[in-house]
Structure formats: C-alpha cells, structure tokens
Amino acid sequence: MAKIGIFTKDDLASTGPVTAMIRLEHAGIKPGINMLYALVGALEGEHWQEVARLQKGELLLALDAARELDKL
C-alpha cells in the first residue's frame, strides 16, 4: 500500500477502501476483489470473508461506480 501513499489504518480510513482499489489499479497493480473486502475488514475489524458475505453487493456497486467516474 505504500506505493499508493497508504501507510497506516488512518491513511486507509481517510482514503477509503474503494479509492484505494482505484489507486492500486492506477499503480499497475491488479488487486482481486478479495482485496477490497480485506481493506474494509481492516477498517471494521472484521474478517474479509465476513465482509464479503455481508457487504458484497454494496461494495461491488461502489467499486463499479468509482471505476466509471474515474473514466471521466
């Protein structure tokens, strides 16, 4: 995450998991969707699989929307 300027949990919280994913993609890193769940889990103190189970649809929509906005 240092490659995209995220060094601490506070950095991640201020950036947001979805924006962090977009930044990773811009840095040439191809994170899997589980990375998004893990980032959210790190902020919420939840296991990534629990995040995926409970928030999968919401997070996928948010990531897709962010990618579309990034294209503009």
Sequence and secondary structure as in RCSB ss.txt:
>XXXX:A:sequence
MAKIGIFTKDDLASTGPVTAMIRLEHAGIKPGINMLYALVGALEGEHWQEVARLQKGELLLALDAARELDKL
>XXXX:A:secstr
 GGGT  SHHHHHHH HHHHHHHHHHTT    HHHHHHHHHHHHT  HHHHHHHHHHHHHHHHHHHHHHHH 
